[in-house]
Amino acid sequence: MPGLTPKQEKFAQSVASGMTQADAYRASRDCSRQKDKTIQENACRLMADSKVQARVEELRKPIVEKAQITLESHLASLEALRDSAHKAGQHSAAVAAEVARGKASGVHVEKTANTTTLQGQVEVISRPKLSKDEWLEAHGVGNGAKKVE
């Protein structure tokens, strides 16, 4: 990027490669006579420079784009897994892949209900519907416990 000094460019490249700002500052110049606090402050100031920030973003952009997963690619991958599981006769794996596709695309949504007890504790309910007797037993009302109505 025009307008950066060689030291600024080295700093920007080092930050974009994953170094901390302080380590990038050390890599871009001789800091042998500086205290750590001074290095950190100078690195912070250098990173605050708009030209340096722009260069770091410019260097990171292709890396971010390459690593980014898109919904389309994710769904295609799950579809391929579903198809290969189906061909191999692994139907439960095929169903699991299809459910994952549905969740990723927003078609399949799991719903939960929140209830608040008298003590203010929140319990997330995400289990199958229980019969009255099963519910009473699960909540300690069955098995000889006194039933409160």
C-alpha positions as CSV (number, residue, x, y, z in Angstrom):
1,M,0.0,0.0,0.0
2,P,1.5,3.4,-0.9
3,G,2.4,5.7,1.9
4,L,3.6,3.0,4.3
5,T,7.2,3.0,5.5
6,P,9.1,-0.4,5.3
7,K,8.7,-0.7,9.1
8,Q,5.0,-0.1,8.9
9,E,4.6,-2.6,6.1
10,K,6.6,-5.2,8.1
11,F,4.4,-4.5,11.1
12,A,1.2,-4.8,9.0
13,Q,2.3,-8.1,7.5
14,S,3.2,-9.5,10.9
15,V,-0.1,-8.5,12.4
16,A,-2.0,-10.0,9.4
17,S,-0.1,-13.2,9.8
18,G,-1.4,-13.7,13.3
19,M,1.3,-12.1,15.5
20,T,0.3,-9.9,18.5
21,Q,0.7,-6.2,17.9
22,A,3.7,-6.1,20.4
23,D,5.4,-9.1,18.7
24,A,4.8,-7.5,15.3
25,Y,6.3,-4.3,16.5
26,R,9.4,-6.2,17.8
27,A,9.7,-8.0,14.4
28,S,9.5,-4.7,12.4
29,R,12.3,-2.8,14.2
30,D,15.1,-3.0,16.8
31,C,13.4,-2.9,20.3
32,S,16.4,-4.1,22.3
33,R,16.5,-1.0,24.5
34,Q,12.8,-0.5,24.9
35,K,10.7,-1.8,27.9
36,D,7.7,-4.1,27.2
37,K,5.3,-1.3,28.3
38,T,6.8,1.1,25.7
39,I,6.7,-1.6,23.0
40,Q,3.0,-2.3,23.7
41,E,2.1,1.4,23.7
42,N,4.0,2.1,20.5
43,A,2.4,-1.0,18.8
44,C,-1.0,0.2,19.9
45,R,-0.3,3.7,18.4
46,L,1.0,2.2,15.2
47,M,-2.0,-0.1,14.8
48,A,-4.3,2.9,15.4
49,D,-2.8,4.6,12.2
50,S,-5.5,4.4,9.5
51,K,-3.0,3.5,6.8
52,V,-1.7,0.6,8.8
53,Q,-5.2,-0.6,9.7
54,A,-6.2,-0.5,6.0
55,R,-3.1,-2.5,5.0
56,V,-3.8,-5.1,7.7
57,E,-7.4,-5.5,6.5
58,E,-6.2,-5.7,2.9
59,L,-3.8,-8.5,3.8
60,R,-6.3,-10.4,5.8
61,K,-9.2,-10.2,3.3
62,P,-8.1,-13.1,1.1
63,I,-7.4,-15.3,4.1
64,V,-10.8,-14.6,5.6
65,E,-12.6,-15.2,2.2
66,K,-10.8,-18.5,1.7
67,A,-11.6,-19.7,5.2
68,Q,-15.2,-18.5,5.2
69,I,-17.8,-21.2,4.9
70,T,-20.9,-20.3,3.0
71,L,-24.4,-21.6,3.7
72,E,-24.5,-22.9,0.1
73,S,-21.2,-24.9,0.5
74,H,-22.2,-26.2,3.9
75,L,-25.6,-27.4,2.6
76,A,-23.9,-29.0,-0.4
77,S,-21.4,-30.8,1.8
78,L,-24.2,-32.1,4.1
79,E,-26.1,-33.3,1.0
80,A,-23.1,-35.2,-0.3
81,L,-22.8,-36.9,3.2
82,R,-26.4,-37.7,3.1
83,D,-26.2,-39.3,-0.3
84,S,-23.1,-41.3,0.5
85,A,-24.7,-42.6,3.7
86,H,-27.9,-43.5,1.9
87,K,-25.9,-45.4,-0.8
88,A,-24.0,-47.3,1.9
89,G,-27.3,-48.3,3.6
90,Q,-26.5,-46.2,6.6
91,H,-30.0,-44.7,6.9
92,S,-29.7,-43.2,10.3
93,A,-26.6,-41.3,9.2
94,A,-28.5,-40.1,6.1
95,V,-31.4,-38.9,8.2
96,A,-28.9,-37.2,10.6
97,A,-27.3,-35.4,7.7
98,E,-30.7,-34.3,6.3
99,V,-31.7,-33.0,9.7
100,A,-28.5,-31.1,9.9
101,R,-29.2,-29.6,6.4
102,G,-32.7,-28.6,7.6
103,K,-31.2,-26.9,10.7
104,A,-28.6,-25.1,8.8
105,S,-31.1,-23.8,6.2
106,G,-33.6,-22.8,8.9
107,V,-36.2,-25.3,7.7
108,H,-35.9,-27.6,10.7
109,V,-36.2,-25.6,14.0
110,E,-36.0,-27.1,17.4
111,K,-38.3,-25.4,19.9
112,T,-37.8,-25.3,23.6
113,A,-40.0,-23.8,26.3
114,N,-38.7,-22.0,29.4
115,T,-40.5,-22.2,32.7
116,T,-39.7,-20.3,35.9
117,T,-40.1,-22.0,39.3
118,L,-41.0,-20.2,42.5
119,Q,-37.3,-20.0,43.4
120,G,-36.6,-18.1,40.2
121,Q,-34.6,-20.9,38.6
122,V,-35.1,-21.4,34.9
123,E,-35.5,-24.9,33.5
124,V,-35.3,-25.5,29.8
125,I,-37.6,-28.2,28.7
126,S,-36.6,-30.1,25.6
127,R,-37.8,-33.6,26.2
128,P,-40.7,-35.6,25.0
129,K,-44.1,-35.0,26.5
130,L,-44.5,-37.0,29.7
131,S,-47.6,-38.6,31.1
132,K,-49.0,-37.2,34.3
133,D,-47.5,-40.1,36.3
134,E,-44.1,-39.8,34.6
135,W,-44.1,-36.0,35.3
136,L,-45.0,-36.5,39.0
137,E,-42.3,-39.2,39.3
138,A,-39.7,-37.0,37.5
139,H,-40.4,-34.1,39.9
140,G,-40.2,-36.1,43.1
141,V,-43.9,-36.3,43.7
142,G,-44.3,-40.0,43.2
143,N,-42.7,-42.9,45.1
144,G,-44.2,-42.2,48.5
145,A,-43.6,-38.5,48.4
146,K,-46.4,-36.3,49.6
147,K,-48.5,-35.0,46.7
148,V,-49.1,-31.3,46.8
149,E,-52.1,-29.9,44.9
